[in-house]
Amino acid sequence: MKKLLVLLCIAAFPALFRAQTAGTTADSLLSIYRAVPEKINDLVHTKLEARFDYDKSYMYGKVWITLEPHFYSTDSLVLDAKGMEIEAVAIAKRTVTTPLKYQYDGRQLHIKLDKVYKKGEQYKIYIKYISKPDELAKGGSEAIRDDKGLYFINPRGEDKNKPTQIWTQGETESTSVWCPTIDKPNQKCTQEFFLIVPSKYVTLSNGKLLQQQKNADGTRTDYWKMDLPHSPYLFFIGVGDYAIVKDIYKGKEVSYYVEKEYAGVAKKIFGNTPEMIAFFEKITGVSYPWPKYSQITGRDYVSGAMENTTATMHQENAQQDSRQLLDGNSWESTIAHELFHHWFGDYVTAKSWSNLTVNESFANFSQVLWKEYKYGKDAGDAENYKDMQQYLSSPEDAKKILVRYHYKDKDDMFDLVSYQKGGRILNMLKNYLGEDAFYQGLHLYLTSHKFNNAEAHQLRLALEEVSGRDLNWFFNQWYFGSGHPKLNIHYAYNDSSKTVSVNVKQTQSEPAFILPVAIDIYNGKNKTRHNVWVDKKDQAFTFTVAVEPDLVNFDGDKILLCEKKETGKSLANYIHQYYTAGLYVDRREAISACALLQDSTAAVDLLKTALKDRSRELRIFALHSADLKKENVKQVVESTIFSVARGDQEPTVRAEALMALSIYDKPIYRELIQKSVNDSSYSVAGAAILSLNQLDKAAAYAEAKKLSATKTKDKMAEAISNVFAENSKVEDLDYVLNWYNALPFGQAKVENANTVAYYAIQVNNTEAVKKATDALVAFRDQIPSAYQKDIYPFVNNVLLKTIATQKTAMKNISSNAAEIQEQIDYINSKIK
């Protein structure tokens, strides 16, 4: 699963909404040991017949589950079956079913078998039931409310702007909402699904579609079969009015299920999938093990994406039109992430949620591997750096252990530690062992546990067997310990002794980390590498040199997951690092250093050079780093910014340069900005609107008004909405709210709540205030429980209360106090 780890970064537009939300403290439940689930009975095969009631949002199910005792003989069976109406439970032998005694508590089905069964003796259970996912919330916890398992989207077609769909989400343990099972990751079985759906819809499930049969009642039965075992949380059903765009890889179907308007661009979105499969086969040495690979999009899906075996589910954000794709495929990393799960997660599955790292850390790491393979080392390093900073920016996550046997809820495992930190740990491990040993170790791990379960220790043993190196020290500190090193590094050159020293202090509260690290010493372009082990809290390394080095570069491969402060390093050293060491992080560090020294000509010259860096990310970073309020900087970089705005090959870079150009207010730049309002890239067009707004608000509003009548998305729609909010005219509010309400849950939805709130404050019309308030309330009430602790208070306690407070201030100076009081009363009535 690729979780939408939304960070509460509140946009600067309007500044009055900046706020912090309170964190949570440790809970006594953390003391509970989360054992690997005990296996009493093993799933062998699941045969399901499912019919869907769109009016009631019910699924009528019949299931035949084949099981056998795991080791000890047993006369009973416990199945997970959440919120169902159970109509029959029986033992099935050939064509005869015999009712069994059972007890059902709404969560689990306790069945008394017809006899004692021994290990190796299979039996088949038949259950007839009704799944009622929308009724599951009654009496349930907050977690259960967003854990329905089976989702009916616009089932009665009441929303004309949204398609009718059905899709399932099994992870963590929600398949048991619609299919009785042993809903644990250490269970695996084969399956057959018979899906009875309206004939106008297509279906998708695990395995291969073997047969379709038209029924007399206008429905069709699709028969899907999965012959290879996989875990219940990976079971999947998707139903809807989709276009199916097909590719092929080594004779296996590769298909993309998209809403029909995206059929023409489906291969631009997902078309790298066959090449990804080939790449992942090459590095793992394991051929893609499944019979087909399909990807499907789903409306109102809030979990990013999910690696259901052979049938990956993607949030609707994956669907991008041709103009969006000009700015780059924003979903490509997620596509790689979910595909790599088909080796790490589906083929070999975590034994328990405590060991989620062997699923999600690998999938996260695959994003780096794919980017480097497809787009070069800079792209891979940029992906690695981004995820490292996400983890390092969360002090609370630094306290957590990667392999955790103590947690409040299993869903808590899906965090920056299992994903971002774990991915960086694998990157360090690859660097330490070398690519050949690392990938051969992964091959051994995969083949030794294929179609089975594993944990971090088994990964360690496979890597040790291949490499011949002990890795207990590595796993103890990174997998079974918390935190990360915080390093203070000081460089000093001694001219009399012709030595250079590197002093490394580890300042974290945790014990000293063991860090194999490269220290590179540069004289001109000549590099001498010293491989050392940092293993003490305070440690010095001294090297003999002929002359004072141009650069001493600690962590020459820029691989360490750490916080780092460097002293004794001059501007000249950083400039040399940019040009000579040359890795993505080397150059980024040099840009950061120069950004702090913009009174220096040399520093500004490097920033100017970085505006043309080979990395798109670093060109943007340099644009953001240049302080255009300083006259010396403004003049030096002016022509380069204009050149970038006019001709950079990446639209997202041109967009940032256009924003910067507004500070110059020259006719030639105004002409480019005005022209760019109609650029084919949404990012460029949106930036041009905002840039124009800095120069001429009336002209920007006129352009926004004109463009609002056309098809707009992403940064362009956001820019138009910002301009409209600044003007706060009642007639423009519908555009803003239609755009905002249509945004799927994610970072953009959170950040642009500011725009809606600002509109509510500025507009005087009571009905308009109510509509804007309703949009915020609708968002607040739909926030998934996983994100509620941060985002819910922001919307409820910050935005809505701020609107009410601002309206109260306006009331005191208004001639129409009664109308404003009505607005205040309405807003207050919505605050929980």
TORNULO-166906 format. One record per residue (C-alpha): residue in one letter; x negated, z, y negated. Coordinates in steps of 0.02 Angstrom, whole numbers, padded with zeros to 5 digits, always signed. Example, Ala and Ser with C-alpha at 12.3 -4.5 7.8 and 13.67 -1.06 7.14 Angstrom:
<dotors>
A-00615+00390+00225;S-00684+00357+00053;
</dotors>
This chain:
<dotors>
M+00000+00000+00000;K-00057-00040-00174;K+00016+00101-00276;L+00060+00081-00458;L-00048+00224-00518;V+00026+00227-00692;L-00084+00313-00820;L+00008+00387-00968;C-00086+00291-01103;I+00030+00289-01252;A+00010+00137-01361;A-00044+00166-01540;F+00109+00077-01616;P+00191+00203-01680;A+00064+00342-01693;L+00194+00479-01709;F+00227+00474-01522;R+00055+00531-01464;A+00077+00678-01347;Q+00008+00766-01195;T+00106+00827-01046;A+00068+00985-00952;G-00021+00976-00785;T+00032+01064-00627;T-00052+01207-00538;A-00095+01232-00356;D+00049+01272-00242;S+00052+01395-00098;L+00104+01251+00014;L-00074+01186+00000;S-00122+01323+00122;I-00024+01237+00261;Y-00134+01146+00385;R-00075+00966+00409;A-00119+00932+00589;V-00124+00762+00672;P+00055+00743+00737;E+00073+00804+00915;K+00116+00667+01039;I+00242+00722+01170;N+00324+00553+01196;D+00247+00385+01155;L+00341+00238+01083;V+00322+00082+01190;H+00450-00042+01123;T+00590-00047+00994;K+00734-00170+01008;L+00851-00169+00858;E+01014-00256+00816;A+01061-00237+00633;R+01213-00293+00534;F+01227-00261+00346;D+01377-00206+00244;Y+01345-00262+00065;D+01500-00177-00007;K+01454-00004+00059;S+01264-00027+00067;Y+01269+00020+00250;M+01174-00046+00399;Y+01262-00044+00567;G+01128-00025+00698;K+01103-00026+00883;V+00931+00017+00948;W+00851+00022+01120;I+00691+00124+01118;T+00573+00121+01265;L+00461+00275+01280;E+00353+00370+01401;P+00279+00545+01404;H+00108+00551+01321;F+00030+00671+01447;Y+00141+00817+01496;S+00304+00794+01588;T+00458+00814+01480;D+00648+00818+01490;S+00680+00801+01304;L+00649+00687+01157;V+00649+00715+00969;L+00677+00563+00859;D+00672+00551+00670;A+00838+00485+00605;K+00871+00527+00423;G+01044+00531+00347;M+01130+00430+00482;E+01300+00435+00564;I+01264+00442+00751;E+01399+00361+00857;A+01320+00358+01030;V+01163+00414+01121;A+01131+00358+01300;I+01000+00324+01431;A+00993+00138+01472;K+00949+00081+01647;R+00967-00103+01679;T+01145-00144+01621;V+01211+00034+01635;T+01209+00161+01491;T+01243+00343+01527;P+01284+00460+01381;L+01159+00598+01345;K+01181+00767+01264;Y+01106+00779+01091;Q+01101+00881+00932;Y+01084+00805+00760;D+01042+00897+00599;G+01042+00748+00482;R+00854+00730+00493;Q+00809+00733+00677;L+00896+00688+00837;H+00861+00810+00981;I+00902+00725+01145;K+00915+00803+01319;L+00854+00672+01442;D+00938+00640+01609;K+00788+00708+01705;V+00605+00759+01690;Y+00494+00609+01656;K+00309+00604+01699;K+00162+00519+01614;G+00169+00332+01651;E+00357+00338+01686;Q+00450+00240+01554;Y+00631+00266+01501;K+00746+00180+01376;I+00859+00265+01249;Y+01009+00177+01172;I+01078+00235+01003;K+01224+00166+00903;Y+01226+00224+00723;I+01260+00188+00540;S+01120+00197+00412;K+01181+00256+00240;P+01026+00253+00129;D+01117+00271-00037;E+01197+00431+00023;L+01033+00508+00079;A+01004+00592-00090;K+01148+00713-00064;G+01067+00880-00030;G+00896+00801-00023;S+00739+00842-00120;E+00671+00742-00266;A+00550+00657-00149;I+00690+00598-00035;R+00785+00518-00179;D+00652+00384-00193;D+00619+00376-00008;K+00775+00286+00051;G+00685+00170+00171;L+00819+00036+00159;Y+00863-00038-00011;F+01013-00144-00057;I+00975-00233-00221;N+01127-00291-00320;P+01226-00297-00156;R+01392-00344-00234;G+01318-00469-00357;E+01379-00373-00509;D+01219-00403-00607;K+01213-00589-00643;N+01030-00577-00694;K+00970-00504-00530;P+00971-00580-00355;T+01051-00495-00206;Q+00917-00434-00086;I+00886-00311+00054;W+00713-00243+00090;T+00636-00095+00178;Q+00493+00022+00134;G+00427+00123+00281;E+00274+00212+00214;T+00258+00357+00228;E+00398+00406+00350;S+00554+00314+00293;T+00581+00185+00429;S+00682+00324+00513;V+00814+00305+00375;W+00868+00140+00455;C+00794+00144+00631;P+00783+00302+00739;T+00602+00320+00793;I+00455+00438+00805;D+00408+00411+00624;K+00223+00455+00631;P+00071+00346+00596;N-00009+00388+00764;Q+00134+00303+00858;K+00128+00117+00897;C+00245-00002+00985;T+00301-00182+01001;Q+00470-00236+00934;E+00617-00357+00936;F+00736-00366+00788;F+00902-00458+00789;L+00958-00471+00607;I+01138-00523+00572;V+01151-00585+00393;P+01257-00703+00286;S+01204-00879+00331;K+01157-00919+00150;Y+01012-00797+00157;V+00843-00805+00241;T+00761-00659+00330;L+00585-00596+00358;S+00521-00470+00482;N+00367-00428+00583;G+00300-00553+00709;K+00376-00725+00735;L+00549-00795+00709;L+00594-00858+00882;Q+00777-00905+00866;Q+00919-00925+00741;Q+01101-00928+00796;K+01252-00967+00687;N+01400-00851+00712;A+01586-00890+00694;D+01608-00765+00552;G+01489-00856+00434;T+01339-00751+00478;R+01180-00797+00568;T+01076-00696+00691;D+00888-00710+00669;Y+00781-00653+00815;W+00609-00587+00764;K+00483-00530+00894;M+00319-00436+00875;D+00218-00436+01036;L+00075-00329+00969;P+00091-00141+00941;H+00096-00069+00767;S+00157+00091+00684;P+00339+00122+00635;Y+00299+00138+00449;L+00248-00045+00456;F+00416-00107+00522;F+00498-00222+00394;I+00660-00312+00356;G+00684-00427+00207;V+00843-00525+00168;G+00884-00635+00019;D+00900-00804-00062;Y+00717-00854-00058;A+00619-01014-00058;I+00493-01016+00085;V+00331-01104+00040;K+00218-01131+00189;D+00030-01139+00213;I-00068-01134+00375;Y-00227-01053+00438;K-00303-01099+00606;G-00132-01152+00670;K-00047-00992+00613;E+00093-00993+00485;V+00049-00924+00314;S+00206-00918+00207;Y+00264-00857+00037;Y+00443-00798+00007;V+00482-00810-00179;E+00635-00824-00288;K+00676-01008-00300;E+00621-01032-00481;Y+00444-00986-00426;A+00434-01107-00280;G+00331-01230-00382;V+00197-01100-00423;A+00199-01001-00260;K+00036-01078-00202;K-00045-01043-00370;I+00002-00860-00346;F-00031-00838-00160;G-00128-00995-00117;N-00296-00909-00095;T-00227-00816+00055;P-00298-00933+00190;E-00470-00923+00109;M-00454-00734+00101;I-00414-00727+00287;A-00569-00831+00326;F-00678-00719+00216;F-00613-00558+00293;E-00635-00629+00467;K-00816-00670+00426;I-00866-00500+00358;T-00776-00399+00494;G-00817-00515+00638;V-00635-00493+00694;S-00516-00641+00692;Y-00351-00612+00604;P-00261-00525+00747;W-00078-00558+00708;P+00034-00708+00748;K+00075-00755+00567;Y+00056-00692+00389;S+00200-00693+00266;Q+00216-00620+00092;I+00381-00584+00006;T+00432-00521-00166;G+00565-00390-00198;R+00663-00338-00351;D+00658-00155-00405;Y+00512-00120-00289;V+00411+00017-00374;S+00267+00044-00253;G+00161-00106-00302;A+00146-00187-00132;M+00155-00141+00052;E+00059-00207+00202;N+00202-00218+00328;T+00122-00302+00477;T+00130-00492+00456;A+00260-00468+00316;T+00182-00398+00158;M+00302-00345+00021;H+00256-00371-00163;Q+00337-00306-00321;E+00423-00437-00427;N+00273-00434-00547;A+00184-00543-00420;Q+00298-00685-00474;Q+00213-00765-00624;D+00259-00928-00705;S+00134-01063-00750;R+00104-00994-00925;Q+00069-00820-00858;L-00053-00892-00732;L-00153-00973-00872;D-00207-00795-00916;G-00266-00769-00737;N-00174-00715-00580;S-00145-00531-00616;W-00089-00502-00437;E-00238-00576-00345;S-00325-00410-00312;T-00164-00341-00240;I-00147-00492-00126;A-00322-00460-00058;H-00287-00273-00044;E-00132-00295+00065;L-00211-00429+00173;F-00364-00322+00212;H-00245-00187+00273;H-00206-00302+00418;W-00375-00249+00484;F-00389-00076+00407;G-00219+00005+00420;D-00119-00110+00533;Y-00245-00158+00670;V-00331+00011+00663;T-00218+00142+00585;A-00255+00313+00512;K-00221+00447+00642;S-00133+00553+00512;W-00098+00547+00325;S-00245+00666+00303;N-00356+00521+00354;L-00273+00395+00240;T-00447+00346+00180;V-00475+00234+00331;N-00326+00132+00270;E-00322+00137+00081;S-00506+00157+00035;F-00546-00001+00132;A-00403-00097+00053;N-00460-00042-00119;F-00640-00090-00078;S-00583-00262-00020;Q-00536-00302-00200;V-00720-00288-00248;L-00776-00388-00097;W-00654-00530-00132;K-00691-00538-00318;E-00879-00547-00285;Y-00859-00679-00150;K-00739-00789-00248;Y-00796-00765-00428;G-00973-00696-00421;K-01061-00529-00428;D-01009-00490-00607;A-00826-00503-00558;G-00851-00387-00409;D-00950-00263-00513;A-00817-00266-00649;E-00683-00224-00520;N-00791-00084-00450;Y-00827-00014-00624;K-00643-00017-00674;D-00590+00083-00522;M-00735+00204-00541;Q-00682+00242-00720;Q-00502+00268-00666;Y-00558+00402-00544;L-00682+00483-00664;S-00549+00493-00800;S-00445+00611-00693;P-00525+00785-00684;E-00385+00849-00572;D-00428+00721-00439;A-00610+00774-00439;K-00555+00938-00361;K-00480+00851-00209;I-00564+00812-00043;L-00552+00635+00022;V-00503+00686+00199;R-00374+00823+00163;Y-00290+00929+00295;H-00203+01031+00160;Y-00082+00952+00038;K+00089+00988-00032;D+00171+00825+00021;K+00105+00677+00120;D+00145+00563-00026;D+00015+00660-00127;M-00120+00576-00024;F-00086+00412-00115;D-00195+00450-00265;L-00354+00404-00357;V-00456+00491-00223;S-00391+00396-00071;Y-00397+00232-00168;Q-00523+00224-00310;K-00645+00359-00256;G-00639+00305-00075;G-00673+00125-00121;R-00826+00174-00222;I-00890+00280-00077;L-00882+00128+00038;N-00976+00027-00093;M-01115+00157-00092;L-01116+00161+00097;K-01135-00029+00106;N-01280-00018-00017;Y-01366+00121+00080;L-01350+00042+00253;G-01370-00139+00198;E-01236-00272+00222;D-01282-00320+00400;A-01277-00144+00471;F-01123-00099+00369;Y-01020-00248+00426;Q-01077-00234+00606;G-01026-00052+00599;L-00854-00101+00536;H-00842-00228+00678;L-00881-00092+00806;Y-00755+00026+00727;L-00618-00107+00728;T-00647-00170+00903;S-00665+00005+00976;H-00497+00061+00907;K-00397-00100+00900;F-00208-00077+00902;N-00240+00109+00900;N-00278+00251+00780;A-00438+00321+00707;E-00507+00441+00579;A-00658+00459+00465;H-00768+00536+00599;Q-00746+00383+00709;L-00796+00272+00565;R-00953+00378+00545;L-00996+00366+00730;A-00978+00176+00730;L-01091+00157+00579;E-01218+00277+00654;E-01221+00185+00820;V-01258+00019+00736;S-01380+00080+00604;G-01468+00214+00704;R-01456+00328+00552;D-01377+00500+00542;L-01234+00497+00417;N-01169+00675+00431;W-01244+00718+00262;F-01157+00570+00181;F-00987+00605+00258;N-00997+00792+00228;Q-01021+00771+00042;W-00913+00620+00009;Y-00774+00628+00141;F-00761+00815+00174;G-00818+00883+00006;S-00743+00871-00167;G-00810+00815-00334;H-00950+00698-00382;P-01122+00715-00461;K-01137+00742-00648;L-01311+00688-00697;N-01416+00722-00850;I-01563+00602-00842;H-01712+00615-00959;Y-01851+00487-00972;A-02025+00524-01042;Y-02188+00425-01054;N-02357+00512-01059;D-02487+00398-01138;S-02636+00508-01093;S-02595+00515-00907;K-02516+00343-00902;T-02364+00411-00813;V-02178+00400-00838;S-02065+00541-00781;V-01881+00542-00737;N-01799+00712-00737;V-01629+00722-00650;K-01517+00873-00671;Q-01355+00889-00575;T-01234+00990-00682;Q-01078+00988-00573;S-01012+01153-00505;E-01023+01087-00327;P-01188+01100-00231;A-01320+00968-00259;F-01274+00796-00194;I-01396+00697-00088;L-01419+00532-00177;P-01531+00392-00114;V-01565+00297-00274;A-01674+00158-00342;I-01776+00187-00500;D-01835+00021-00574;I-01981+00012-00696;Y-01991-00145-00804;N-02137-00221-00896;G-02068-00379-00971;K-01975-00466-00831;N-02082-00385-00697;K-01991-00250-00601;T-02064-00116-00487;R-01936-00025-00380;H-01956+00155-00321;N-01830+00214-00191;V-01810+00403-00204;W-01693+00538-00142;V-01613+00652-00268;D-01564+00810-00174;K-01592+00956-00292;K-01499+01021-00445;D-01656+00996-00551;Q-01783+00867-00495;A-01923+00767-00575;F-02002+00604-00519;T-02167+00544-00591;F-02237+00368-00577;T-02406+00297-00629;V-02395+00148-00747;A-02524+00038-00832;V-02434+00034-01000;E-02277+00109-01074;P-02130+00026-00985;D-02004-00079-01076;L-01869+00004-00972;V-01848+00137-00839;N-01682+00103-00754;F-01609+00244-00649;D-01490+00183-00513;G-01555+00006-00523;D-01414-00060-00414;K-01284+00029-00522;I-01200+00093-00367;L-01181+00281-00388;L-01013+00362-00410;C-01062+00485-00545;E-01048+00539-00724;K-01212+00503-00812;K-01295+00553-00976;E-01464+00479-01020;T-01589+00541-01149;G-01761+00480-01198;K-01698+00302-01193;S-01720+00198-01351;L-01617+00057-01422;A-01758-00061-01373;N-01744+00002-01194;Y-01558-00036-01191;I-01583-00209-01264;H-01715-00243-01132;Q-01591-00181-01001;Y-01460-00305-01061;Y-01574-00455-01049;T-01683-00410-00900;A-01596-00289-00782;G-01442-00392-00807;L-01310-00324-00688;Y-01134-00305-00756;V-01151-00117-00780;D-01326-00138-00854;R-01256-00251-00987;R-01103-00142-01017;E-01212+00012-01042;A-01318-00085-01167;I-01164-00140-01263;S-01102+00040-01266;A-01269+00101-01333;C-01272-00032-01469;A-01093+00010-01518;L-01155+00183-01570;L-01295+00111-01679;Q-01212-00023-01784;D-01316+00015-01937;S-01459-00063-01838;T-01485-00251-01854;A-01549-00261-01675;A-01394-00172-01608;V-01276-00287-01703;D-01372-00440-01644;L-01348-00386-01464;L-01162-00360-01493;K-01156-00536-01565;T-01244-00602-01410;A-01125-00507-01298;L-00978-00598-01377;K-01038-00746-01274;D-01081-00645-01117;R-01051-00734-00952;S-00925-00599-00903;R-00750-00613-00976;E-00731-00424-00969;L-00892-00396-01066;R-00846-00524-01199;I-00686-00427-01228;F-00781-00262-01223;A-00902-00326-01355;L-00756-00381-01465;H-00682-00207-01452;S-00852-00125-01483;A-00896-00217-01644;D-00848-00111-01794;L-00776-00240-01912;K-00749-00108-02045;K-00936-00110-02072;E-00980-00252-02189;N-01147-00291-02105;V-01062-00307-01935;K-00916-00405-02005;Q-01030-00537-02080;V-01151-00554-01934;V-01018-00581-01799;E-00892-00681-01902;S-00942-00856-01850;T-00958-00805-01668;I-00785-00726-01665;F-00713-00885-01740;S-00804-00988-01609;V-00736-00877-01470;A-00559-00882-01539;R-00566-01070-01549;G-00655-01116-01389;D-00677-00979-01258;Q-00623-01044-01088;E-00529-00883-01050;P-00362-00863-01141;T-00371-00673-01134;V-00538-00678-01228;R-00470-00800-01357;A-00323-00682-01382;E-00437-00535-01422;A-00539-00642-01541;L-00382-00700-01632;M-00335-00518-01660;A-00506-00487-01734;L-00495-00638-01851;S-00351-00562-01949;I-00472-00444-02034;Y-00558-00590-02122;D-00402-00665-02204;K-00474-00838-02234;P-00373-01000-02239;I-00469-01081-02097;Y-00436-00931-01985;R-00255-00920-02042;E-00234-01102-01989;L-00302-01066-01814;I-00193-00910-01797;Q-00037-01004-01853;K-00073-01145-01732;S-00104-01023-01588;V+00070-00950-01604;N+00126-01099-01499;D-00017-01090-01374;S+00029-01115-01192;S-00047-00946-01147;Y+00069-00798-01173;S-00081-00688-01214;V-00146-00807-01347;A+00026-00834-01422;G+00062-00648-01425;A-00104-00607-01505;A-00076-00742-01635;I+00093-00668-01682;L+00018-00494-01703;S-00131-00562-01798;L-00017-00662-01912;N+00083-00504-01940;Q-00072-00423-02013;L-00092-00567-02136;D+00087-00614-02179;K+00229-00509-02112;A+00365-00628-02171;A+00280-00776-02085;A+00256-00676-01926;Y+00438-00623-01924;A+00493-00804-01948;E+00384-00860-01802;A+00445-00717-01694;K+00625-00760-01734;K+00597-00942-01687;L+00504-00902-01527;S+00631-00772-01471;A+00751-00916-01437;T+00629-00989-01310;K+00568-00925-01141;T+00451-00780-01174;K+00360-00658-01061;D+00219-00533-01053;K+00111-00514-01209;M+00210-00643-01305;A+00376-00551-01279;E+00289-00387-01316;A+00220-00454-01480;I+00389-00523-01534;S+00469-00354-01494;N+00337-00262-01595;V+00368-00375-01746;F+00556-00353-01727;A+00537-00165-01714;E+00433-00161-01871;N+00572-00251-01963;S+00709-00154-01872;K+00852-00275-01899;V+01008-00243-01798;E+01025-00426-01749;D+00856-00426-01662;L+00885-00272-01556;D+00967-00364-01412;Y+00810-00468-01387;V+00702-00311-01380;L+00818-00219-01262;N+00847-00368-01147;W+00660-00389-01132;Y+00628-00203-01108;N+00769-00174-00983;A+00707-00319-00878;L+00531-00249-00863;P+00497-00182-00688;F+00431-00006-00675;G+00247-00002-00721;Q+00123+00024-00860;A+00207-00099-00979;K+00374-00011-00957;V+00296+00157-01002;E+00196+00098-01151;N+00333-00008-01228;A+00455+00136-01227;N+00370+00173-01394;T+00437+00011-01466;V+00616+00051-01416;A+00601+00229-01484;Y+00529+00166-01648;Y+00675+00045-01664;A+00798+00187-01635;I+00718+00286-01776;Q+00710+00146-01901;V+00880+00063-01877;N+01029+00140-01967;N+01171+00064-01867;T+01246+00196-01751;E+01290+00075-01610;A+01113+00006-01616;V+01040+00182-01606;K+01150+00219-01456;K+01097+00057-01367;A+00913+00094-01394;T+00937+00273-01336;D+01031+00213-01181;A+00885+00099-01136;L+00764+00247-01140;V+00884+00356-01042;A+00907+00221-00910;F+00719+00210-00892;R+00700+00398-00884;D+00831+00417-00749;Q+00755+00280-00641;I+00576+00348-00641;P+00520+00369-00460;S+00484+00549-00411;A+00300+00512-00383;Y+00281+00480-00570;Q+00408+00601-00641;K+00293+00747-00682;D+00204+00644-00816;I+00323+00508-00872;Y+00491+00598-00868;P+00437+00731-00994;F+00361+00596-01104;V+00526+00501-01116;N+00639+00654-01119;N+00538+00783-01216;V+00434+00671-01328;L+00524+00509-01365;L+00706+00564-01367;K+00671+00727-01455;T+00561+00638-01583;I+00701+00516-01620;A+00821+00661-01648;T+00695+00753-01758;Q+00662+00600-01865;K+00848+00567-01883;T+00872+00747-01940;A+00741+00722-02076;M+00828+00561-02130;K+00997+00647-02135;N+00936+00768-02267;I+00900+00628-02390;S+01038+00506-02340;S+01201+00468-02426;N+01280+00439-02255;A+01242+00604-02170;A+01397+00600-02059;E+01345+00438-01973;I+01169+00500-01946;Q+01237+00664-01875;E+01338+00562-01750;Q+01175+00477-01699;I+01087+00645-01682;D+01229+00716-01577;Y+01225+00566-01463;I+01037+00575-01437;N+01043+00763-01405;S+01183+00738-01278;K+01064+00627-01178;I+00917+00747-01176;K+00902+00844-01014;
</dotors>
